[in-house]
Amino acid sequence: MAVGARIASGFFNGIFRKNAVFLTTVFAGAFAFEMAFDTTTDALWDSWNKGRQWKDIKHKYMTVAEDEE
């Protein structure tokens, strides 16, 4: 048996044979992808807009009394 066929057979037997395992794999993969995508796009947005966001400039507009609230 070729290596590719063994890998495909193992993949089928491990993931696709049982519906519950397949669905769990799909949902876990979707959740992991969403978390990675959100983290990556937030980091890109923050780097592209550094110095122009409220979190970067609020120290210029807020006083000490407002920070304590």
N, C-alpha and C positions, 0 to 999 in steps of 0.2 A: 504494500500500500504506500502510495506517495505521501510525502510530508504534508502537502496541501490538503489531500483527502483526509488525513488524520486530524488535521487542525479543523477542517470543516465539520467532520463527524463529531469531534469533541465539543465544538461550539454548538452544534445542533443539540446534542445530548445534554449539554449543560444549561442552555438558555431557552431554546425553543420547544423542548419536549413538554414541559408543564406550563400551562397558561398563567398560573399565579407567579411563577418565577419570571416569565417573559414580561408580564405587566409590571412587576416590581422593578425589573431591570430598566424598562422604558421610563417609568416615573422617576427612578433614581437618576438616570442619565439626563432627563429633562431638567430636573432640579439642579443638578451639578452644572449643567450648561448655563442655566439661567443665572446662577450665582457667579460663575466665571465671566459671563458676558457683562453683567451689571457692574462687577468690580472693575473690569477692563475699561468699559466705556466711561465710568465715573472717573477713573484715573486719567484717561485721555482728556476728558472735558476739563478737569481741574488743571492739567498741565497746559492746555491750550488757552485757558482763561485765567491764568495766574495773575493776581494783582487787580482783577476786575470784578471779583466776586465779593459779596458781603462779608464772608468770613475773612477775607484778606484786608478789607479796608474799614471794618467796623471800629477799630481802635481810633480812627481819626474822628469819628462822629459821636462816640459814646463817652460819657463822663464816668468817673469812678462810682458815683451814686447810682447810676443806671445799671452798672455792672453787678452791683450787689443785689439788685431786685430779682 
